[in-house]
Amino acid sequence: MKKVIGVISIVLFLIVSLQSCVAGIGNTISANGEVSGSAGIMLAIFMLIAGIIAIMSRTSKGMTITSIVFYALGGLIGIANVGSYSDLKIWSILSLIFGGLILLHLIKNKEDYNKKATNN
């Protein structure tokens, strides 16, 4: 499940970053003082980092937790800065869901991580 979420996150990076660039340009042109475009770029970067770490984490509990933290931080940054770029809310919630799913994966496979940690 981690690998699937990681690949989806990498693909979503492209979509979210392109939308965020357009939203940022719109914010600049309208001079409305919103930062939803910049927050979207940060969310996209956090999703990319979290996705790469999720794919690479295999049996590493620390890397899995790091991936969860990046998903959560990206989601919180996005939710806190939703403005005229309303799709940011959707991507932020999706990032939080991805973090939650990986957390459930970590809890479900807790014994596997502990066995592999003691065998190394």
N, C-alpha and C positions, 0 to 999 in steps of 0.2 A: 504494500500500500504506500509506503514511503516513496518508492521510486516513481509511482504513478503521480502522486501529488507533486513531486519534484519536477517531473517533466511538464505537467500542466502549469506549474508556476513559471517555468522558464518560457513557455509559450505565451502565457499571460503577461509576462514582462514586456514583450513587444507591443501588445495591444494597449496595456495601461500606460506605457511610456509615450506612445504616439498620441493617445487621447489627452494625456496630461500636457504634452507640449502644445497642443491646440488650445486647451483650456488656459494654459499660462499666457499664450499670446492674446487670447480673448480678454483675460484679466488685465493685461498690460494696455491693450488698446482702449478698453473702457475705463481704465484708471479707477477701478472700484475698490482697490486696496485688498482684495482677496488673495489668498495664497494657496488656493485649492490646486492649481496647476503644479506648483512646487511640491506640495504635499503628495500629489499623485506620483511625481517623479521619485520622491523618497520611498513611497510605498512600492513602486515598481522595482527599485533597486533592492529593497529589503526582501521582496518576494524572489528576486533572482538569486540573491545570496542564500536565502533559506532553502530554495529549491536545489541549488547545487550542493549545499551541505547535507540535505536530506538524501540525495542520491548517493553521496560519498560515505554516509555514516555507517552503512552495513551493520556492524556489531558494536559500534562505539556509542555508549550511553551519553557521553559528554557532547558529542557532535549532534546527537538527536535532540538533546536539551537546548543546544545553541540554535538549532533550526527552529524549535518551538518559540524561543525568545525573539528571533528575527521576525517570524510571522506575527507574533503578538505586538511587537513594537510597530511594525508596519501598519497593522490594522488599527492600532490606537492613534497613530499619527494621522492616518487617513480619516478616521471618524471625527477626530477633533477639529479638522480643517475643511470639512465639507462646506462648500459655498454654492456657487452657481454650477459647478461641475458635479452634478448629482450622481453620475456614475461612480464617483469616488466612494460613495457610501456602499455600493454593491461590491466593489473590489476590496474594500476594507473588511466588510463582513466575511467575504470569501477567504481572505487572509486569516482572519480569526478562526474560521471553521477549519482551515487547513492545519493551523496550530493545534486546535482541539483534537482533530483526527490523529495527528502524529502523537499527541499526548496519550490518547487512548491506546494507540499502538504500543507506546512505551510501557504503559501500565499492563496491558495484556501480555506482553512478551518480557515482563520483568525478570522472570526466572531465566530466560534464554540469555539476556544480557549479563546476568550475574554468573551463569555457568561459563560463558565465553570470557568473562573478565578474570575468573579464577584459573582458567586453563592457560591463559597467556602468561 
